[in-house]
Amino acid sequence: MISKRKLSESEEKEEVVHVLAQFKSESGELLESPIDLPLNITTENLQLICNAFVKKSDEEATPYTFFVKDVEVTSNLAAALKNALLDSEKVLEIIYQPQAVFQVRAVTRCTSSLPGHSEAVISVSFSPDGKQLASGSGDTTVRFWDLNTESPLFTCKGHRHWVLCTAWAPNGQTLASACKNGEIRLWDAQTGVQKGKPLVGHKEWVTWLVWEPFHLNPHCRKLASSSKDGDVRIWDVVLGTCLINLAGHQQGVSCVRWGGTGLIYSASQDRTVKVWRSEDGILCRTLQGHAHWVNTLALSTDYVLRTGAFEPAEFGRPQKTLTHEEAQEKALDRYNLVQKVGPERLVSGSDDFTLFLWNPETDKKHLARMTGHQQLVNDVKFSPDSRMIASASFDKSIKIWDGRTGNFITTLRGHVQAVYQISWSADSRLLVSGSADSTLKVWNLRTKKLHLDLPGHGDEVFAVDWSPDSQRVVSGGRDKVLKIWRY
């Protein structure tokens, strides 16, 4: 018997060739014993076999994506192995990846254009449960919007300079906003009333806000902020005081993330990323490699940290009220589920046109250096299932990378000017992008092509967000208008 051969088209047509195969999870666990499979077996039949092996008889069948030799099986095994060498003495490993049991429909139309801001809209964000919407603008106000009627709800005044960033508490009850004066204010999401006194301490403008993850503290008392003054501050929002000042960067801090294990990651114009312990402010390590300003950071767990105890698959169903402890336990279970794909990973994007993938909890050395962009990297996001990374650049393109290895997957081209911001759908199958060319574009990650072009804005689109309940996309920009898009 010939041990290695290429499959010819005539061989595929004339006879059904069999292969000894074994299912393997992406974390390396083998599923059952090897089985004899025909090479013309379809993905539908692979789904049935895999679900039978996983033994989820009482639950809804889980959809899976299959890979052999790093090639996705889209129709049948033979097509995926067309150019591969087969060794009949070895068991063929079929890697299976569970997909979201729900499927998000692409937004296709603008249902509302919401005027109200008198300057450019700089920040837009949905609450963790997707039921509330807030925006920050150069007109110094924060606005809340009613998603049932798609109309203005509250206008929050207090800032004296441009509102540069906003961040929802993971319980959805409070919104933090920060301005160019360095002030941070907290707003009650139900009334629009300011909570407590402003958090003052930064000497220059605040660049980013992030809350402590819900599974670490369900009371949502701690908030971290980064500033152009080079500091990261951790605040107690109830007492209104700064608990810890993380000083160590030589230049302005552009972005900060709060990880699920209690580590804080800060990116700076001094070309470094620093890893801090949130409980005592100790610097754990400095991640070096970038040759220019580090603009943006993303964690592989960002989506599950953002949504906390809110499960996207359950949106639309009756929800029972959870106690603090129950909600915290649910958030922890959701976090641990994402961890099964791999430990919490960090990706950084820079003015040097590159991205770095890190395993920041344990290692100072990067896992991968990702090159290909022709201009600065402006935004980077992990997909909700943490398997892919999308990066947006001033070179008018979006690049997709493997979330575990950093390997390049594809380039999405279609915008004719700089891409400012991107946002994933909850099922990781779709991506929306906003650009200086005044359009939004929806991309299909299965086909890796443009799915829909959404014109309508009168000027550059600075901010986009896809709601966690998958019902809406919101966008805002230089034309001072918020647009809500639905399917």
Secondary structure, 3 states (H helix, E strand, C coil): CCCEECCCHHHHHHCCCEEEEEEEECCCCEEEEEEEEECCCEHHHHHHHHHHHHCCCCCCCCCEEEEECCEECCCEHHHHCCCCCEECCCCEEEEEEECCCCCCCCCCEEEEEECCCCCCEEEEEECCCCCCEEEEECCCCEEEEECCCCEEEEEECCCCCCEEEEEECCCCCEEEEEECCCCEEEEECCCCCECCCCECCCCCCEEEEEECCCCCCCCCCEEEEEECCCEEEEEECCCCEEEEEEECCCCCEEEEEECCCCEEEEEECCCEEEEEECCCCCEEEEEECCCCCEEEEEECCHHHHHHCCCCHHHCCCCCCCCCHHHHHHHHHHHHHHHHCCCCCCEEEEECCCCEEEECCCCCCCCCEEECCCCCCEEEEEECCCCCEEEEEECCCEEEEEECCCCCEEEEEECCCCCEEEEEECCCCCEEEEEECCCCEEEEECCCCEEEEEECCCCCCEEEEEECCCCCCEEEEECCCCEEEEEC
